[in-house]
Amino acid sequence: MNAMSRRVVFICLLFVWVVNANSQQYLYKDKNQPVEKRVADLLARMTPEEKFWQLFMIPGDLDDTGPDQYKNGLFGFQVSAKAKGDAAGQLLSYNTQEDATMVIRKINSIQKYFVEQTRLGIPIIAFDEALHGLVRSQSTAFPQAIGLAATWDRAIVHQVASDIANQVKERGIRQILSPVVNIASDVRWGRTEETYGEDPYLTSAMGVAFMSAFEQRGIITTPKHFVANVGDGGRDSYPIHFNERMLSEIHFPPFIDAIKKAGARSIMTAYNSLDGTAASANHWLLIDKLKKEWGFKGFVISDANAVGGEAVLHYTAKDYEESGAHAINGGLDVIFQTDYEHHKLFMPAFLNGKISQARIDDAVSRVLRAKFELGLFEHPYVTETPNNIQLLQQGKATALDAARKSFVLLKNEQQALPLSKKTKTIALIGPDAVEARLGGYAGEGYKK
């Protein structure tokens, strides 16, 4: 072997050694390693800024600000959604005009950036609303949650959820911000329709039937709003002063069953305070109860813009930075905001020592664990040829069956029915006479 040949062999061996060294170095990229080892390895490589961005979720996509703004990564996007601009910044508008293929391509494109262009290649979690159907075009609108509860039929609720889950996963969406398992203790509450009613047992049963269908398909569910998101007179987001027995007997059971029976991997906190402490920063609620006593291993997210509520609603923090510190130290894992620019309000507390490093690392670990469990590092993309027509046909049949089973018969005590044969016409007046109301958190429905 001449000198040139030896040099070529040496270079080849050196290349193989470098490749092997790099593959061994990045243990978190080895799918054969246990999830906890992969989490620990990746966490050890992250900068403080990269850790913050894994704990920050927003509506939108890369086109809103440009991809360079996300060089440190991101928890995830609610694609093609944005804030409506209401005073509290809590309401979102959804682009329901993009068909399934457009949404798939957008999510795949976003994933490609985060996987290939960021330093560590951490994929995002695409999340969305799916209370009684995915809030997108070419998706089925099923009966509202209160209607599903009226079926008293866990099997049909599970089938509804299965059909929604299939339409969700096809688009690459891997987390839903549903269902609502709050107890509707006052019908004046504006969100009663989103719930399964006033009974803890029924709510738990319906919630488990719904969530298990998603979790079995590798989609994270997010039961909400933790906890007791209804006050006296049905006022939303007001202070709650329930004692522990009332919480344990009435308001906790649906969340406990969500974790222990349905396998829910995320929980959303409520806007209200509980005994003077914001639900999003309540150590007793989020750490003592949820994570320690109940053994919850998933991650806790805030409701949209709820973290800042300490500063502008509850007045228990002087500014957004302090409210963010209270929230993460108190057990919240992910801050859900409605605008990219909001990160400037909360990031300082992550970098200046106001938040415990152990708490930050625990929160990031919970998010990374979920991303590994979802298989996003190995399979970040979905096929761009959706099986939409078949899924919609199945959904339509299930929706009709669920609607029929949701009918509630009332006693005809005043003999209002049957109508008199002398009646010739019946007047239907108002918007409900001309428009089908699908309920809150509904897409446009599929009429074909």
C-alpha positions in Angstrom: 0.0 0.0 0.0 1.5 3.3 -1.1 1.5 6.6 0.9 -1.5 7.9 -1.0 -3.6 4.8 -0.3 -2.7 4.9 3.3 -3.7 8.5 3.5 -7.1 7.7 1.9 -7.7 4.8 4.3 -6.7 7.1 7.3 -9.1 9.8 6.2 -11.9 7.2 5.8 -11.3 5.8 9.2 -11.1 9.3 10.7 -14.5 10.1 9.1 -16.1 6.9 10.4 -14.7 7.7 13.9 -16.1 11.3 13.8 -19.5 10.0 12.7 -19.6 7.4 15.4 -18.4 9.9 18.0 -21.1 12.3 17.0 -23.8 9.7 17.0 -22.7 8.6 20.5 -22.6 12.2 21.6 -26.2 12.9 20.7 -27.8 10.2 22.7 -31.2 12.0 22.6 -31.3 11.2 18.8 -31.0 7.5 19.4 -34.5 6.0 19.3 -33.4 2.8 21.0 -32.5 4.7 24.2 -35.0 4.9 27.0 -37.1 8.1 26.9 -35.8 9.3 30.3 -32.2 9.0 29.1 -33.0 10.9 26.0 -34.7 13.6 28.0 -31.8 14.0 30.3 -29.2 14.1 27.5 -31.1 16.8 25.5 -31.9 18.9 28.6 -28.2 19.0 29.5 -27.4 20.4 26.0 -29.9 23.3 26.1 -29.2 26.9 26.8 -31.4 29.0 29.1 -33.1 30.6 26.0 -33.8 27.2 24.4 -35.4 26.0 27.7 -37.6 29.1 27.8 -38.9 28.6 24.3 -39.9 25.0 25.0 -42.2 26.5 27.7 -43.9 29.0 25.4 -46.8 28.2 23.1 -48.8 30.6 20.7 -51.2 30.7 17.8 -49.7 31.5 14.4 -46.9 30.2 12.2 -43.5 31.1 10.8 -45.0 33.6 8.3 -46.1 35.9 11.1 -42.7 37.0 12.2 -40.2 35.1 10.1 -38.4 31.9 11.0 -35.3 33.6 12.4 -37.2 34.6 15.4 -37.5 30.9 16.4 -33.9 29.9 16.2 -34.0 28.7 19.8 -37.1 26.5 19.2 -40.7 26.6 20.4 -43.1 24.4 22.3 -45.6 24.6 19.5 -48.0 26.5 17.2 -51.8 26.6 16.8 -51.4 27.2 13.1 -53.5 29.6 11.1 -54.9 31.2 14.2 -54.5 34.6 15.8 -55.8 36.9 18.6 -59.0 38.8 17.8 -57.7 41.9 19.6 -60.3 41.8 22.4 -59.4 43.7 25.6 -58.1 40.6 27.4 -56.5 39.1 24.4 -58.1 35.8 25.2 -60.3 35.2 22.1 -58.8 33.7 18.9 -59.9 33.7 15.3 -59.4 30.6 13.3 -58.7 30.4 9.5 -61.3 27.7 8.6 -60.7 28.3 4.8 -57.6 26.2 4.5 -58.4 22.6 3.4 -56.8 19.5 5.0 -54.0 19.4 2.5 -53.1 23.0 3.0 -52.9 22.5 6.8 -50.8 19.4 6.4 -48.3 21.2 4.2 -48.1 24.2 6.5 -47.4 22.0 9.6 -44.9 19.9 7.7 -43.1 23.0 6.5 -43.0 24.4 10.0 -41.7 21.1 11.4 -39.0 21.0 8.7 -37.7 24.4 9.9 -37.5 23.4 13.6 -36.0 19.9 12.8 -33.5 21.0 10.3 -32.7 24.7 11.0 -32.6 25.0 14.8 -29.5 24.0 16.7 -30.9 21.0 18.5 -33.6 20.1 16.0 -36.5 19.8 18.6 -39.8 19.4 16.8 -42.9 21.4 17.7 -46.3 20.2 18.9 -49.0 21.4 16.6 -52.1 22.0 18.8 -55.7 23.0 18.2 -59.3 23.1 19.5 -61.4 20.0 19.1 -64.2 20.2 21.7 -66.8 18.6 19.5 -65.0 18.5 16.2 -61.8 20.0 14.8 -62.1 23.8 14.3 -60.9 23.5 10.7 -62.5 23.3 7.2 -63.3 19.8 5.9 -64.0 18.5 9.4 -67.1 17.2 11.0 -69.1 19.2 13.6 -70.5 16.8 16.1 -73.1 17.6 18.8 -71.9 20.1 21.4 -70.4 18.6 24.6 -73.6 19.2 26.6 -75.5 17.3 23.9 -73.1 14.4 24.0 -73.5 14.2 27.8 -77.3 14.0 27.2 -76.8 10.7 25.3 -75.6 9.0 28.6 -73.8 6.8 26.2 -70.0 6.3 26.6 -69.7 4.2 23.5 -71.1 6.9 21.2 -69.0 9.6 22.9 -65.9 7.4 22.4 -66.8 6.9 18.7 -67.3 10.7 18.2 -63.9 11.3 19.8 -62.3 8.6 17.6 -63.6 10.2 14.5 -62.4 13.6 15.6 -59.0 12.2 16.5 -58.6 10.6 13.0 -59.3 14.0 11.4 -56.9 15.7 13.8 -54.0 13.3 13.4 -54.3 13.3 9.7 -53.3 16.9 9.6 -50.3 16.5 11.9 -52.0 18.1 15.0 -50.8 16.2 18.1 -52.4 18.0 21.0 -56.0 19.2 21.5 -57.1 21.8 24.0 -60.1 19.7 25.0 -62.3 18.6 26.7 -64.0 20.9 29.3 -64.5 18.8 32.4 -65.6 21.7 34.7 -68.8 21.2 36.6 -71.6 23.4 35.4 -73.0 24.3 38.8 -74.8 27.4 37.4 -76.6 27.4 34.1 -76.0 31.2 33.8 -72.3 30.5 33.1 -71.6 31.2 29.5 -69.5 28.1 29.0 -72.1 25.6 30.2 -72.6 24.3 26.7 -68.9 23.3 26.6 -69.3 21.0 29.6 -70.8 17.6 30.3 -73.2 19.1 32.9 -73.5 19.4 36.6 -72.8 15.8 37.7 -69.2 14.8 38.6 -69.8 11.1 37.8 -71.3 11.8 34.4 -68.6 14.4 33.6 -65.9 11.9 34.5 -67.4 9.1 32.4 -67.9 11.3 29.4 -64.5 12.8 29.7 -62.7 9.5 30.0 -64.6 8.1 27.0 -63.7 11.2 25.0 -60.0 11.5 26.0 -59.0 7.9 25.8 -59.8 7.8 22.1 -57.3 10.6 21.5 -54.6 9.3 23.8 -54.8 5.8 22.2 -54.0 7.4 18.9 -51.0 9.4 20.1 -52.7 12.7 20.5 -52.3 14.6 23.8 -55.6 15.7 25.4 -55.8 18.8 27.7 -58.8 18.6 30.1 -59.6 22.1 31.4 -59.9 24.4 33.3 -58.1 23.4 36.5 -60.0 24.1 38.6 -63.6 25.3 39.4 -63.8 27.7 36.5 -67.3 29.0 37.4 -68.3 31.4 40.2 -71.4 32.7 41.9 -74.0 33.8 39.4 -72.2 32.0 36.6 -69.5 34.7 36.3 -66.5 33.5 34.5 -63.0 33.8 35.9 -64.0 35.3 39.3 -62.4 34.3 42.6 -63.3 30.9 43.9 -63.5 30.1 47.7 -64.4 26.5 47.8 -63.3 24.3 50.7 -61.2 21.2 50.1 -64.1 18.8 50.7 -66.2 20.5 48.0 -63.2 20.4 45.6 -62.5 16.8 46.4 -66.1 15.6 46.0 -67.3 17.8 43.1 -64.5 19.4 41.1 -61.5 17.1 41.4 -62.9 13.8 40.3 -63.1 14.5 36.5 -59.5 15.6 36.5 -58.3 12.6 38.6 -60.1 10.2 36.2 -58.6 12.1 33.2 -55.2 11.3 34.5 -55.6 7.8 35.9 -58.2 6.4 33.6 -57.9 8.3 30.3 -54.1 8.9 30.4 -54.3 12.6 29.7 -50.8 14.1 29.3 -51.6 17.7 29.7 -53.8 19.9 31.9 -55.0 23.5 31.3 -55.3 25.8 34.3 -58.2 28.2 34.8 -58.4 32.0 34.7 -59.9 32.2 38.2 -58.1 32.3 41.5 -58.6 29.7 44.2 -58.6 30.9 47.8 -56.7 34.1 46.8 -54.1 32.5 44.6 -54.3 32.4 40.8 -55.0 28.9 39.5 -52.0 29.3 37.1 -49.7 29.9 40.0 -51.2 27.8 42.8 -48.5 25.6 44.3 -51.0 23.6 46.4 -53.1 22.9 43.3 -50.4 22.2 40.7 -47.6 20.6 42.7 -49.0 19.3 46.0 -52.2 17.9 44.5 -51.7 17.3 40.8 -48.1 16.3 40.5 -47.3 14.8 43.9 -50.5 13.3 45.3 -52.1 12.3 42.0 -48.8 11.4 40.3 -49.3 13.5 37.1 -46.3 13.1 34.8 -47.5 15.3 32.0 -47.2 19.1 31.6 -49.5 21.9 32.7 -50.4 24.7 30.4 -52.1 28.0 31.1 -55.3 29.2 29.5 -54.6 31.8 26.8 -53.0 34.9 28.4 -53.9 33.6 31.9 -50.5 34.0 33.4 -50.7 37.7 33.2 -53.9 37.6 35.1 -52.0 38.0 38.4 -51.0 41.5 37.3 -54.2 42.6 35.6 -57.1 40.5 37.1 -56.1 39.2 40.5 -53.6 41.9 41.5 -51.2 39.4 43.2 -48.2 40.4 41.1 -46.7 43.8 40.3 -46.0 43.0 36.6 -45.9 40.3 34.0 -42.4 39.2 34.9 -43.4 38.6 38.4 -46.6 36.8 37.4 -44.5 34.5 35.2 -42.1 33.7 38.0 -45.0 33.0 40.3 -46.6 30.7 37.7 -43.6 28.5 36.9 -42.4 28.4 40.5 -46.0 27.4 41.5 -46.1 24.4 39.1 -47.1 25.7 35.7 -45.0 24.2 32.9 -46.0 26.0 29.7 -47.1 29.6 29.2 -49.8 29.9 26.6 -49.9 33.4 25.0 -51.7 34.8 22.0 -48.8 36.8 20.4 -45.1 36.2 19.7 -44.2 39.5 21.2 -45.5 38.4 24.6 -42.3 36.4 25.2 -40.6 39.6 26.1 -42.9 39.9 29.1 -41.9 36.6 30.6 -38.4 35.6 29.4 -36.5 37.9 31.9 -37.6 35.9 34.9 -36.2 32.7 33.3 -32.8 34.3 32.9 -32.3 36.4 36.0 -32.8 33.8 38.7 -36.3 34.6 39.7 -37.5 31.1 38.7 -35.9 28.0 40.3 -33.6 26.2 37.9 -34.9 22.9 39.2 -38.4 24.0 38.4 -37.4 25.1 34.9 -35.7 21.8 34.2 -38.6 19.8 35.5 -41.0 21.8 33.3 -38.8 21.4 30.2 -38.3 17.7 30.9 -42.1 17.2 30.9 -42.4 18.8 27.5 -39.5 16.9 26.0 -40.8 13.6 27.4 -44.1 14.2 25.6 -42.4 15.0 22.3 -40.3 11.8 22.6 -43.4 9.7 23.5 -45.2 11.1 20.5 -42.4 10.0 18.2 -41.9 13.4 16.8 -38.1 13.1 16.7 -38.4 10.1 14.5 -41.5 10.9 12.6 -42.0 14.7 12.5 -44.0 14.8 9.2 -47.3 13.4 8.0 -48.3 12.2 4.5 -49.6 15.0 2.3 -52.3 12.8 0.7 -55.1 12.9 3.3 -57.8 10.3 3.4 -60.3 13.1 3.9 -63.4 11.9 2.1 -63.6 8.6 3.9 -63.1 10.2 7.3 -65.8 12.8 6.6 -68.3 10.1 5.5 -67.6 8.2 8.8 -67.8 11.4 10.8 -71.2 12.4 9.2 -72.7 9.0 10.1 -71.4 9.2 13.6 -72.6 12.8 14.1 -76.1 11.8 12.9 -76.2 8.9 15.3 -74.9 11.0 18.2 -77.4 13.8 17.5 -80.3 11.3 17.5 -79.1 9.9 20.9 -78.8 13.3 22.4 -82.5 14.1 22.1 -84.1 14.6 25.5 -87.9 13.9 25.9 -89.9 16.3 28.1 -93.1 15.6 29.9 -96.1 17.0 28.0 -97.7 18.2 31.2 -99.5 21.2 29.6 -100.6 19.2 26.6 -98.7 21.5 24.3 -98.2 18.5 22.0 -99.6 17.3 19.7 -100.4 20.6 18.1 -104.0 21.3 17.4 -105.2 20.3 14.0 -106.6 23.8 13.6 -103.0 25.2 13.6 -102.2 26.2 10.1 -98.8 27.9 10.4 -96.0 28.2 13.0 -93.8 31.3 13.1 -90.1 30.8 13.6 -88.5 34.2 14.5 -85.0 35.3 15.1 -81.5 34.2 13.9 -82.1 30.6 14.9 -84.8 30.4 12.3 -82.3 30.9 9.4 -79.0 29.7 10.8 -77.8 26.4 12.2 -76.0 27.0 15.5 -73.2 24.5 15.8 -72.1 25.7 19.3 -68.9 27.2 20.6 -65.5 26.0 19.4 -67.1 24.6 16.2 -65.7 24.8 12.7 -67.9 25.5 9.7 -69.1 21.9 9.6 -69.2 19.8 6.4 -72.5 20.0 4.6 -71.9 17.5 1.7 
